[in-house]
Each structure stands twice: as C-alpha cells, then as structure tokens.
C-alpha cells in the first residue's frame, strides 16, 4: 500500500496516549494519525498540540478525513462511536472492554452493584451483537484492542502451543494493582463495572485467544467458553477495611475484587483473578498448564532489570513501572513497558490487517466472547457463584 492509512482518534486519555505512541512504531505500512476529538476539550487540545495533529470539534467532522477510527473512549461510548464509524464506511479499532451495560438512559441514580445482572447480561450481549452487525454490514475491519493478546510472552506461548500441538488443561491468570487512575472508573454508568470488566478482561481474553489457537491447530475451529462461575467483593467499602491511604477507595458502585472460574466446551478450565488491592506496581501474569508443557508469562513485573535505590529522590525523573507506588528499595524497572504489554504489536497487526485485507488476531470473536463471559460472571456472582452458561454468538467462530 502506497497511500498512508489515515487514523482519527476518539478520546484523549491514557488509552489514546498508548495508542498514539504505538502508531509511531508501525513499520512496513504507511500510517498517519490525522487528528483527534474528545469530550474533554482542553485535554484534547493539549493532546493535539503536543503531537502536532488536528483537533476536531466532533466525530462527524473528523469522519470524512480518515480511514480508521481508533475508539479510545470510556466503555459507555464504545457502541455509538463504533456504529457511527462503521456506518460512515470506516475501519474501527476499539479499546477494551468491547462494550457492556451502563444503566438505563437518563437514570442518574443508577447503582450497578444493585441492578439485575440478568438484564445486564442480556443488554451487554445485545450491544456487542449490534456493533458486530454494523461491522459485518460495512465490510470493514473490527479490531479489538486487547493488548494482552499481543504481549510477547503470550504470543510466544501461542507459538509453543501451535507448533507443539499442545492442549491447555488449566489456565491461570491475574491482573491487579492499587486502583485505576481513570476518573470514569468506579462509576458503573461510565465504566460498565469494576474489576471484572476493567481488569479480568485482560488475562481472560488472552486465555480465550490461546484456546482459539489451540482449537484451530487441533480441530480447525476455535475452542470457545461454555460456562462460568464467579464471585465479586467490595473490599475497600467493607466497614472493617482499615484504610492506610495506599489504595484507591473512592468507588461508588463497583467491585474491587473478583475471581472467575471458566469451563470451556472441551471440558478444560481456567481461573482468573483481578483486583484493586495490590501494591508494588501492576501484576500482569498468566500460567498455562498443558498436556505437553507448562509456561509462565510474566508481563509485569519482569526481572529483566533488578534495581536497588536507597533514596526516593534519585529517581524522581525516571519511570520505573506502572503503579509502582515507591521508587525506594528494590524494584524491577521496565525496559520497554509498552512493548512488554503488547501495544506496538497490537497496532502493527491492526494496520497490517487493514492494509492486507486479512482479519486481525484480536477481532470479532475475542470481542464478542469476552463480553459474554464477563457479564455471565456478574450474573454468577449475583447468584453466589452458581454456574451460568455463556451466551455465545453462533455466527462467529
């Protein structure tokens, strides 16, 4: 492709920062980030100014100028932005979570932790199917920005699994830290949930992807999830929680801990944990127990560097790792955190898929199945861990 793929970004928060940096590392495919639009006008203006790109007043004004919409908005805006982009004939990259349930329109008193999870599951699945239907109708690419799928450790395990023709018997994963910096996180109406949607989606979707790889290798079709059992808790709102000021606690109506047990259609299992309760930096890891190998995927922390710092102020201008808390004492500085988390590889794959007219590694199937599992998990948790069947889109996979 000689003509550059023109990208327009929607949303100017942390996800947009990661994505923009990743576009600068794309090779072999000409790409141009044309501009950005966001509800936070001041933040958007600074984002555009500092990167020398255009600031658009609205999505509708940006659409005629681009080929791809990179949807980095909070989850509640994912469906309308995606559908508007597809209807305009644009390819779409959409951040996690793909979509979800954000309460009845206009209900400012909505409390997600008290709302029917059966309704949430039905509505979230319906939202996912509306977006996918719009993508299929437009014949444009839907790229689901789950960066864990592209993390080097996960991709290496996918290679081991495929070339070794292994079978995953049990997968185990976790993402936890001391609390999201996003102002939208903590309010269900904006985020679509807490630790289940905001954190467990990462290890969960990576595991879903690996079972897809296994299924395609062994049987010619993906192995998909069948049922889920889950528990959630609101630890920092427990009246007996003793707050030392080291964890984020200003959550309005979301959970800050979850555990999910997943059964696949081949009878094999996975367990996923996520929380806002872990200090010392982000903990991102997977462990795969297969019939012919065992793999530990340590995205963060990684021991590529082990550093001891006796004085906090010495590293005032040095980035160590996400959510580290303190730079004093022993730590594991990340040599290239974005690379280890898969952000550049994710955008590279998306641009290649759009330019080469092939499907991305993380596309409709991962997006759809992740939403179904996450909200089935909420229903299970509401029922105190009862097993719930995962409603799959039979048109996919």
Secondary structure, 3 states (H helix, E strand, C coil): CCCCEEEEEECCCHHHHHHHHHHCCCCCCCEEEEEEECCCHHHHHHHHHHHCCEECCCHHHHHCCCCEEEECCCHHHHHHHHHHHHHCCCEEEEECCCCCCCCCCCCCCCCHHHCCHHHHHHHHHHHHHHHHHHHHHHCCCEEEECHHHHCHHHHHHHHHHHHHCCCEEEEEEEEECCCCCCCCCCCHHHHCCCHHHHHHHHHHHHHHHHHHHHHHHHHCCCCCEEEEEEEEECHHHCCCCCCCCCCCCCCCCCCCEEEEEEEECCCCEEEEEEECCCCCCCEEEEEEEECCCEEEEEEECCCCCCEEECCHHHHCCCCCCCCCCCCCEEECCCCCHHHHHCHHHHHHHHHHHHHHCCCCCCCHHHHHHHHHHHHHHHHHHHCCCCCEECCCCCCCC
